[in-house]
Amino acid sequence: MKSIGHIYQTLYSELAQRSLDARFASDFPSDGRFVPVTVKDRKYWYFDRPAGDGSSKQDRSYVGPADDEEITKRVEAFKDLKADVRERRKIVSTLIREAYLPRPDKTAGDIVQALSDAGLFRLRGVLVGTVAYQAYSAMLGVRLENTAMLTGDADFAQFHSISAAVGDQLPPVLDVLRSVDGTFREVPHMNDGRLSTQFVSRSGYKVEFLTPNRGSDDNAGGPAPMPALGGAAAQPLRFLDFLIYQPERAVLLHGAGVPILVPAPERFAIHKLIVGSRRRTDGDGTAKSAKDRLQALTLMNAMIELRHKEDLADAYMEAWSRGPAWRDAISSSLRSYDDDERVGLQRSLSEGVQALGAKPADYGFRDDGDHS
């Protein structure tokens, strides 16, 4: 596994900070522009942005008179922000072309950008799944396995407690998605057709919203209404609370850089071990299981090489302590790896457990580092 150069890691850090600053500083979407309009010898500011219907039309909104100093200050600040957008685009391009870091496909990038602009991550939504996995190369400063990055969907998660408590909500999610692709439609949930957790485009691209289910699998069937998600419900899933606890900030290498929240990489890796052994074998479950386990293996090896062994072991210990179903799932996935890969992972995890002051035997390891 090859690390990217220090100069590119520094560039990524700069991009992350500037993207976050821009998200907080901008009251207006970066795809628009302020235009002066003179009416009866007095100049006013308006804001134009693409209509979103695929045409060349512009949606125009009134801002205020140009002789209002506070309004004009905001216009000038926006000019600086637009210049920063160009600079950030150059950084993104450099990281992709020269550091060979992955970027999402255009559809995924545009969807994440649209939901970010709408406020999803401000409302503590978390990008999960393979699109999130693509962000870890830049976060960790290594080139991860490309074959584990192919996907035809984008998944987002939010705790129901957060969705109910924030007192704010996205614009209608379907409208946000249709600003990217006008063919997006709601998919009525099979257990309650009044609610939708999934949205799909004519080309088959799927967007799904998820939320943790901390009960039994029997309670995961029905959709959960989510007050903050602009009319979308979410599919409850077990183990998801572990994944999205204390997410981390990152930047998706798309456009000028999209500030996002993703699971901590150690939680993502251990979660993939768990779900990789629990996929149903019908449909494409087997293929998804293989990809889950490949992502887990690749990410764990990267963290071990980067000397984040204790972080990985800490997440492992938390999951192991959750109960027999968690332990069985982890052990099953570890057994699926080749002997050399499995032994190396188990030895490193055992060493990490020991470094944290715990007994490896309490977490399924023998003295030689293998699972008992």
Contacts in CASP RR format, 6 or more apart in sequence:
PFRMAT RR
TARGET T0000
AUTHOR 0000-0000-0000
METHOD contacts of the structure
MODEL  1
MKSIGHIYQTLYSELAQRSLDARFASDFPSDGRFVPVTVKDRKYWYFDRP
AGDGSSKQDRSYVGPADDEEITKRVEAFKDLKADVRERRKIVSTLIREAY
LPRPDKTAGDIVQALSDAGLFRLRGVLVGTVAYQAYSAMLGVRLENTAML
TGDADFAQFHSISAAVGDQLPPVLDVLRSVDGTFREVPHMNDGRLSTQFV
SRSGYKVEFLTPNRGSDDNAGGPAPMPALGGAAAQPLRFLDFLIYQPERA
VLLHGAGVPILVPAPERFAIHKLIVGSRRRTDGDGTAKSAKDRLQALTLM
NAMIELRHKEDLADAYMEAWSRGPAWRDAISSSLRSYDDDERVGLQRSLS
EGVQALGAKPADYGFRDDGDHS
1 142 0 8 1.000
1 143 0 8 1.000
1 144 0 8 1.000
1 298 0 8 1.000
1 301 0 8 1.000
1 302 0 8 1.000
1 305 0 8 1.000
2 142 0 8 1.000
2 143 0 8 1.000
3 141 0 8 1.000
3 142 0 8 1.000
3 143 0 8 1.000
3 306 0 8 1.000
4 99 0 8 1.000
4 100 0 8 1.000
4 101 0 8 1.000
4 137 0 8 1.000
4 141 0 8 1.000
4 142 0 8 1.000
4 143 0 8 1.000
5 99 0 8 1.000
5 141 0 8 1.000
8 94 0 8 1.000
8 95 0 8 1.000
8 98 0 8 1.000
8 99 0 8 1.000
8 101 0 8 1.000
8 141 0 8 1.000
9 141 0 8 1.000
11 91 0 8 1.000
11 94 0 8 1.000
11 95 0 8 1.000
11 99 0 8 1.000
12 95 0 8 1.000
12 101 0 8 1.000
12 138 0 8 1.000
12 139 0 8 1.000
12 141 0 8 1.000
12 251 0 8 1.000
14 91 0 8 1.000
15 88 0 8 1.000
15 91 0 8 1.000
15 92 0 8 1.000
15 95 0 8 1.000
15 251 0 8 1.000
15 257 0 8 1.000
16 249 0 8 1.000
16 250 0 8 1.000
16 251 0 8 1.000
16 259 0 8 1.000
18 84 0 8 1.000
18 87 0 8 1.000
18 88 0 8 1.000
19 88 0 8 1.000
19 251 0 8 1.000
19 256 0 8 1.000
19 257 0 8 1.000
19 258 0 8 1.000
19 259 0 8 1.000
20 249 0 8 1.000
20 259 0 8 1.000
22 30 0 8 1.000
22 81 0 8 1.000
22 84 0 8 1.000
22 85 0 8 1.000
22 88 0 8 1.000
22 256 0 8 1.000
22 259 0 8 1.000
23 116 0 8 1.000
23 122 0 8 1.000
23 259 0 8 1.000
25 77 0 8 1.000
25 81 0 8 1.000
26 78 0 8 1.000
26 81 0 8 1.000
27 74 0 8 1.000
28 34 0 8 1.000
28 47 0 8 1.000
28 49 0 8 1.000
28 78 0 8 1.000
29 49 0 8 1.000
29 117 0 8 1.000
30 81 0 8 1.000
30 82 0 8 1.000
30 85 0 8 1.000
30 256 0 8 1.000
31 49 0 8 1.000
31 50 0 8 1.000
32 47 0 8 1.000
32 48 0 8 1.000
32 49 0 8 1.000
32 50 0 8 1.000
33 47 0 8 1.000
33 48 0 8 1.000
33 49 0 8 1.000
33 82 0 8 1.000
34 45 0 8 1.000
34 46 0 8 1.000
34 47 0 8 1.000
34 48 0 8 1.000
34 63 0 8 1.000
34 75 0 8 1.000
34 78 0 8 1.000
34 79 0 8 1.000
35 45 0 8 1.000
35 46 0 8 1.000
35 47 0 8 1.000
35 48 0 8 1.000
35 60 0 8 1.000
36 43 0 8 1.000
36 44 0 8 1.000
36 45 0 8 1.000
36 46 0 8 1.000
36 66 0 8 1.000
37 43 0 8 1.000
37 44 0 8 1.000
37 45 0 8 1.000
37 46 0 8 1.000
38 44 0 8 1.000
42 65 0 8 1.000
42 66 0 8 1.000
42 67 0 8 1.000
43 65 0 8 1.000
43 66 0 8 1.000
43 67 0 8 1.000
44 62 0 8 1.000
44 63 0 8 1.000
44 64 0 8 1.000
44 65 0 8 1.000
44 66 0 8 1.000
45 63 0 8 1.000
45 64 0 8 1.000
45 65 0 8 1.000
45 66 0 8 1.000
45 71 0 8 1.000
45 72 0 8 1.000
45 75 0 8 1.000
46 60 0 8 1.000
46 61 0 8 1.000
46 62 0 8 1.000
46 63 0 8 1.000
47 60 0 8 1.000
47 61 0 8 1.000
47 63 0 8 1.000
48 58 0 8 1.000
48 59 0 8 1.000
48 60 0 8 1.000
49 58 0 8 1.000
49 59 0 8 1.000
50 57 0 8 1.000
50 58 0 8 1.000
50 59 0 8 1.000
51 57 0 8 1.000
51 58 0 8 1.000
51 59 0 8 1.000
52 59 0 8 1.000
52 179 0 8 1.000
53 182 0 8 1.000
63 71 0 8 1.000
63 74 0 8 1.000
63 75 0 8 1.000
64 71 0 8 1.000
65 71 0 8 1.000
66 72 0 8 1.000
85 256 0 8 1.000
86 256 0 8 1.000
88 255 0 8 1.000
88 256 0 8 1.000
88 257 0 8 1.000
89 255 0 8 1.000
89 256 0 8 1.000
89 257 0 8 1.000
92 103 0 8 1.000
92 253 0 8 1.000
92 254 0 8 1.000
92 255 0 8 1.000
92 256 0 8 1.000
92 257 0 8 1.000
95 101 0 8 1.000
95 138 0 8 1.000
95 253 0 8 1.000
96 102 0 8 1.000
96 103 0 8 1.000
96 253 0 8 1.000
100 143 0 8 1.000
101 137 0 8 1.000
101 138 0 8 1.000
101 143 0 8 1.000
101 253 0 8 1.000
102 134 0 8 1.000
102 137 0 8 1.000
102 144 0 8 1.000
102 146 0 8 1.000
102 149 0 8 1.000
102 253 0 8 1.000
103 134 0 8 1.000
103 252 0 8 1.000
103 253 0 8 1.000
103 254 0 8 1.000
104 112 0 8 1.000
104 131 0 8 1.000
104 134 0 8 1.000
104 252 0 8 1.000
104 253 0 8 1.000
104 254 0 8 1.000
105 152 0 8 1.000
107 180 0 8 1.000
107 181 0 8 1.000
107 201 0 8 1.000
107 203 0 8 1.000
107 205 0 8 1.000
108 131 0 8 1.000
108 151 0 8 1.000
108 152 0 8 1.000
108 154 0 8 1.000
108 205 0 8 1.000
108 254 0 8 1.000
109 131 0 8 1.000
109 252 0 8 1.000
109 254 0 8 1.000
109 255 0 8 1.000
109 258 0 8 1.000
110 180 0 8 1.000
110 254 0 8 1.000
111 154 0 8 1.000
111 177 0 8 1.000
111 180 0 8 1.000
111 205 0 8 1.000
111 207 0 8 1.000
112 127 0 8 1.000
112 131 0 8 1.000
112 154 0 8 1.000
112 252 0 8 1.000
112 254 0 8 1.000
112 258 0 8 1.000
112 260 0 8 1.000
113 252 0 8 1.000
113 254 0 8 1.000
113 255 0 8 1.000
113 258 0 8 1.000
114 176 0 8 1.000
114 177 0 8 1.000
114 179 0 8 1.000
114 180 0 8 1.000
115 121 0 8 1.000
115 156 0 8 1.000
115 170 0 8 1.000
115 173 0 8 1.000
115 176 0 8 1.000
116 258 0 8 1.000
116 259 0 8 1.000
116 260 0 8 1.000
118 170 0 8 1.000
118 171 0 8 1.000
118 176 0 8 1.000
119 170 0 8 1.000
120 156 0 8 1.000
120 170 0 8 1.000
121 127 0 8 1.000
121 259 0 8 1.000
121 260 0 8 1.000
121 261 0 8 1.000
123 158 0 8 1.000
123 162 0 8 1.000
123 163 0 8 1.000
123 166 0 8 1.000
123 168 0 8 1.000
123 169 0 8 1.000
123 170 0 8 1.000
123 228 0 8 1.000
124 158 0 8 1.000
124 159 0 8 1.000
124 162 0 8 1.000
124 166 0 8 1.000
124 247 0 8 1.000
124 261 0 8 1.000
125 156 0 8 1.000
125 157 0 8 1.000
125 158 0 8 1.000
125 162 0 8 1.000
125 244 0 8 1.000
125 247 0 8 1.000
125 261 0 8 1.000
126 132 0 8 1.000
126 156 0 8 1.000
126 157 0 8 1.000
126 158 0 8 1.000
126 244 0 8 1.000
126 247 0 8 1.000
126 261 0 8 1.000
126 262 0 8 1.000
126 263 0 8 1.000
127 135 0 8 1.000
127 154 0 8 1.000
127 155 0 8 1.000
127 156 0 8 1.000
127 252 0 8 1.000
127 260 0 8 1.000
127 261 0 8 1.000
127 262 0 8 1.000
128 155 0 8 1.000
128 156 0 8 1.000
128 157 0 8 1.000
128 210 0 8 1.000
128 240 0 8 1.000
128 243 0 8 1.000
128 244 0 8 1.000
128 262 0 8 1.000
128 263 0 8 1.000
129 151 0 8 1.000
129 155 0 8 1.000
130 148 0 8 1.000
130 149 0 8 1.000
130 150 0 8 1.000
130 151 0 8 1.000
130 153 0 8 1.000
130 291 0 8 1.000
130 295 0 8 1.000
131 151 0 8 1.000
131 154 0 8 1.000
131 155 0 8 1.000
131 252 0 8 1.000
132 155 0 8 1.000
132 260 0 8 1.000
132 262 0 8 1.000
132 263 0 8 1.000
132 268 0 8 1.000
133 144 0 8 1.000
133 148 0 8 1.000
133 149 0 8 1.000
133 268 0 8 1.000
133 295 0 8 1.000
133 299 0 8 1.000
134 149 0 8 1.000
134 252 0 8 1.000
135 250 0 8 1.000
135 251 0 8 1.000
135 252 0 8 1.000
135 253 0 8 1.000
135 260 0 8 1.000
135 262 0 8 1.000
136 144 0 8 1.000
136 250 0 8 1.000
136 262 0 8 1.000
136 265 0 8 1.000
136 268 0 8 1.000
136 299 0 8 1.000
136 302 0 8 1.000
137 143 0 8 1.000
137 144 0 8 1.000
138 250 0 8 1.000
138 251 0 8 1.000
138 253 0 8 1.000
139 248 0 8 1.000
139 250 0 8 1.000
139 262 0 8 1.000
139 265 0 8 1.000
140 265 0 8 1.000
140 302 0 8 1.000
140 303 0 8 1.000
140 306 0 8 1.000
141 306 0 8 1.000
142 302 0 8 1.000
142 305 0 8 1.000
142 306 0 8 1.000
144 298 0 8 1.000
144 299 0 8 1.000
144 302 0 8 1.000
145 294 0 8 1.000
145 295 0 8 1.000
145 298 0 8 1.000
147 294 0 8 1.000
148 291 0 8 1.000
148 294 0 8 1.000
148 295 0 8 1.000
148 298 0 8 1.000
152 204 0 8 1.000
152 205 0 8 1.000
152 206 0 8 1.000
153 205 0 8 1.000
153 206 0 8 1.000
153 207 0 8 1.000
153 208 0 8 1.000
154 205 0 8 1.000
154 206 0 8 1.000
154 207 0 8 1.000
154 208 0 8 1.000
155 207 0 8 1.000
155 208 0 8 1.000
155 209 0 8 1.000
155 210 0 8 1.000
156 207 0 8 1.000
156 208 0 8 1.000
156 209 0 8 1.000
156 210 0 8 1.000
157 209 0 8 1.000
157 210 0 8 1.000
157 211 0 8 1.000
157 212 0 8 1.000
157 234 0 8 1.000
157 240 0 8 1.000
157 243 0 8 1.000
157 244 0 8 1.000
158 209 0 8 1.000
158 211 0 8 1.000
158 226 0 8 1.000
158 228 0 8 1.000
158 229 0 8 1.000
158 234 0 8 1.000
158 244 0 8 1.000
159 211 0 8 1.000
159 212 0 8 1.000
159 241 0 8 1.000
159 244 0 8 1.000
160 211 0 8 1.000
160 212 0 8 1.000
160 224 0 8 1.000
160 226 0 8 1.000
160 234 0 8 1.000
162 228 0 8 1.000
163 211 0 8 1.000
163 226 0 8 1.000
163 227 0 8 1.000
163 228 0 8 1.000
163 229 0 8 1.000
163 234 0 8 1.000
164 227 0 8 1.000
164 228 0 8 1.000
166 228 0 8 1.000
167 227 0 8 1.000
167 228 0 8 1.000
168 228 0 8 1.000
169 227 0 8 1.000
169 228 0 8 1.000
169 229 0 8 1.000
169 230 0 8 1.000
169 231 0 8 1.000
170 176 0 8 1.000
170 228 0 8 1.000
170 229 0 8 1.000
170 230 0 8 1.000
171 230 0 8 1.000
172 230 0 8 1.000
172 231 0 8 1.000
173 199 0 8 1.000
173 209 0 8 1.000
173 229 0 8 1.000
173 230 0 8 1.000
173 231 0 8 1.000
173 232 0 8 1.000
174 184 0 8 1.000
174 185 0 8 1.000
174 186 0 8 1.000
174 199 0 8 1.000
174 231 0 8 1.000
177 184 0 8 1.000
177 199 0 8 1.000
177 201 0 8 1.000
177 207 0 8 1.000
178 184 0 8 1.000
181 201 0 8 1.000
181 202 0 8 1.000
181 203 0 8 1.000
181 205 0 8 1.000
182 201 0 8 1.000
183 201 0 8 1.000
183 202 0 8 1.000
183 203 0 8 1.000
184 199 0 8 1.000
184 200 0 8 1.000
184 201 0 8 1.000
184 207 0 8 1.000
185 199 0 8 1.000
185 200 0 8 1.000
185 201 0 8 1.000
186 196 0 8 1.000
186 198 0 8 1.000
186 199 0 8 1.000
187 196 0 8 1.000
187 197 0 8 1.000
187 198 0 8 1.000
187 199 0 8 1.000
187 200 0 8 1.000
188 194 0 8 1.000
188 195 0 8 1.000
188 196 0 8 1.000
189 195 0 8 1.000
189 196 0 8 1.000
189 197 0 8 1.000
189 198 0 8 1.000
189 222 0 8 1.000
189 223 0 8 1.000
189 233 0 8 1.000
189 235 0 8 1.000
191 221 0 8 1.000
191 222 0 8 1.000
191 223 0 8 1.000
192 222 0 8 1.000
192 223 0 8 1.000
195 223 0 8 1.000
195 225 0 8 1.000
195 233 0 8 1.000
196 223 0 8 1.000
196 232 0 8 1.000
196 233 0 8 1.000
197 208 0 8 1.000
197 209 0 8 1.000
197 210 0 8 1.000
197 223 0 8 1.000
197 232 0 8 1.000
197 233 0 8 1.000
197 234 0 8 1.000
197 235 0 8 1.000
198 206 0 8 1.000
198 207 0 8 1.000
198 208 0 8 1.000
198 209 0 8 1.000
198 235 0 8 1.000
199 206 0 8 1.000
199 207 0 8 1.000
199 208 0 8 1.000
199 232 0 8 1.000
200 206 0 8 1.000
200 207 0 8 1.000
208 235 0 8 1.000
209 226 0 8 1.000
209 229 0 8 1.000
209 232 0 8 1.000
209 233 0 8 1.000
209 234 0 8 1.000
209 235 0 8 1.000
210 234 0 8 1.000
210 235 0 8 1.000
210 236 0 8 1.000
210 237 0 8 1.000
210 240 0 8 1.000
211 224 0 8 1.000
211 226 0 8 1.000
211 234 0 8 1.000
211 235 0 8 1.000
211 236 0 8 1.000
211 237 0 8 1.000
211 240 0 8 1.000
212 236 0 8 1.000
212 237 0 8 1.000
212 238 0 8 1.000
212 240 0 8 1.000
212 241 0 8 1.000
212 244 0 8 1.000
213 219 0 8 1.000
213 220 0 8 1.000
213 236 0 8 1.000
213 237 0 8 1.000
213 238 0 8 1.000
213 240 0 8 1.000
214 238 0 8 1.000
214 241 0 8 1.000
215 238 0 8 1.000
217 238 0 8 1.000
219 236 0 8 1.000
220 235 0 8 1.000
220 236 0 8 1.000
220 237 0 8 1.000
220 238 0 8 1.000
221 235 0 8 1.000
221 236 0 8 1.000
222 235 0 8 1.000
222 236 0 8 1.000
223 233 0 8 1.000
223 234 0 8 1.000
223 235 0 8 1.000
223 236 0 8 1.000
224 233 0 8 1.000
224 234 0 8 1.000
224 235 0 8 1.000
224 236 0 8 1.000
225 233 0 8 1.000
226 232 0 8 1.000
226 233 0 8 1.000
226 234 0 8 1.000
239 271 0 8 1.000
239 274 0 8 1.000
239 275 0 8 1.000
239 326 0 8 1.000
242 267 0 8 1.000
242 270 0 8 1.000
242 271 0 8 1.000
242 274 0 8 1.000
242 318 0 8 1.000
242 319 0 8 1.000
242 322 0 8 1.000
243 263 0 8 1.000
243 267 0 8 1.000
243 268 0 8 1.000
243 271 0 8 1.000
244 263 0 8 1.000
244 267 0 8 1.000
245 267 0 8 1.000
246 264 0 8 1.000
247 261 0 8 1.000
247 262 0 8 1.000
247 263 0 8 1.000
247 264 0 8 1.000
248 261 0 8 1.000
248 262 0 8 1.000
248 263 0 8 1.000
248 264 0 8 1.000
248 265 0 8 1.000
249 259 0 8 1.000
249 260 0 8 1.000
249 261 0 8 1.000
250 259 0 8 1.000
250 260 0 8 1.000
250 261 0 8 1.000
250 262 0 8 1.000
251 257 0 8 1.000
251 258 0 8 1.000
251 259 0 8 1.000
251 260 0 8 1.000
252 258 0 8 1.000
252 260 0 8 1.000
262 268 0 8 1.000
263 271 0 8 1.000
264 311 0 8 1.000
264 315 0 8 1.000
265 299 0 8 1.000
265 302 0 8 1.000
265 303 0 8 1.000
265 308 0 8 1.000
266 303 0 8 1.000
266 308 0 8 1.000
266 311 0 8 1.000
266 312 0 8 1.000
266 314 0 8 1.000
266 315 0 8 1.000
267 315 0 8 1.000
268 295 0 8 1.000
268 299 0 8 1.000
269 295 0 8 1.000
269 296 0 8 1.000
269 299 0 8 1.000
269 300 0 8 1.000
269 303 0 8 1.000
269 312 0 8 1.000
269 315 0 8 1.000
270 296 0 8 1.000
270 312 0 8 1.000
270 315 0 8 1.000
270 316 0 8 1.000
270 319 0 8 1.000
270 330 0 8 1.000
271 319 0 8 1.000
272 292 0 8 1.000
272 293 0 8 1.000
272 295 0 8 1.000
272 296 0 8 1.000
272 299 0 8 1.000
272 333 0 8 1.000
273 292 0 8 1.000
273 293 0 8 1.000
273 296 0 8 1.000
273 319 0 8 1.000
273 329 0 8 1.000
273 330 0 8 1.000
273 333 0 8 1.000
273 334 0 8 1.000
274 319 0 8 1.000
274 326 0 8 1.000
274 329 0 8 1.000
274 330 0 8 1.000
274 333 0 8 1.000
275 292 0 8 1.000
275 329 0 8 1.000
276 288 0 8 1.000
276 289 0 8 1.000
276 292 0 8 1.000
276 293 0 8 1.000
276 296 0 8 1.000
276 329 0 8 1.000
276 333 0 8 1.000
277 289 0 8 1.000
277 328 0 8 1.000
277 329 0 8 1.000
277 330 0 8 1.000
277 332 0 8 1.000
277 333 0 8 1.000
277 336 0 8 1.000
278 329 0 8 1.000
279 285 0 8 1.000
279 286 0 8 1.000
279 288 0 8 1.000
279 289 0 8 1.000
279 292 0 8 1.000
292 333 0 8 1.000
293 333 0 8 1.000
293 336 0 8 1.000
293 337 0 8 1.000
296 333 0 8 1.000
297 337 0 8 1.000
297 341 0 8 1.000
297 345 0 8 1.000
300 312 0 8 1.000
300 345 0 8 1.000
300 348 0 8 1.000
301 345 0 8 1.000
303 309 0 8 1.000
303 311 0 8 1.000
303 312 0 8 1.000
304 312 0 8 1.000
304 345 0 8 1.000
304 348 0 8 1.000
309 348 0 8 1.000
309 349 0 8 1.000
309 351 0 8 1.000
309 352 0 8 1.000
309 355 0 8 1.000
310 352 0 8 1.000
310 355 0 8 1.000
310 356 0 8 1.000
312 348 0 8 1.000
312 349 0 8 1.000
312 352 0 8 1.000
313 349 0 8 1.000
313 351 0 8 1.000
313 352 0 8 1.000
313 353 0 8 1.000
313 355 0 8 1.000
313 356 0 8 1.000
314 356 0 8 1.000
316 330 0 8 1.000
316 349 0 8 1.000
316 353 0 8 1.000
316 363 0 8 1.000
317 353 0 8 1.000
317 356 0 8 1.000
317 358 0 8 1.000
317 363 0 8 1.000
319 326 0 8 1.000
319 330 0 8 1.000
320 326 0 8 1.000
320 327 0 8 1.000
320 330 0 8 1.000
320 363 0 8 1.000
320 364 0 8 1.000
327 364 0 8 1.000
331 364 0 8 1.000
331 371 0 8 1.000
334 342 0 8 1.000
334 345 0 8 1.000
334 346 0 8 1.000
334 371 0 8 1.000
335 342 0 8 1.000
335 371 0 8 1.000
337 345 0 8 1.000
343 369 0 8 1.000
343 370 0 8 1.000
346 365 0 8 1.000
346 369 0 8 1.000
346 370 0 8 1.000
346 371 0 8 1.000
347 369 0 8 1.000
349 363 0 8 1.000
349 365 0 8 1.000
350 360 0 8 1.000
350 363 0 8 1.000
350 365 0 8 1.000
350 369 0 8 1.000
353 359 0 8 1.000
353 360 0 8 1.000
353 363 0 8 1.000
353 365 0 8 1.000
354 360 0 8 1.000
360 366 0 8 1.000
360 367 0 8 1.000
360 369 0 8 1.000
361 367 0 8 1.000
361 372 0 8 1.000
364 371 0 8 1.000
364 372 0 8 1.000
365 371 0 8 1.000
365 372 0 8 1.000
366 372 0 8 1.000
END
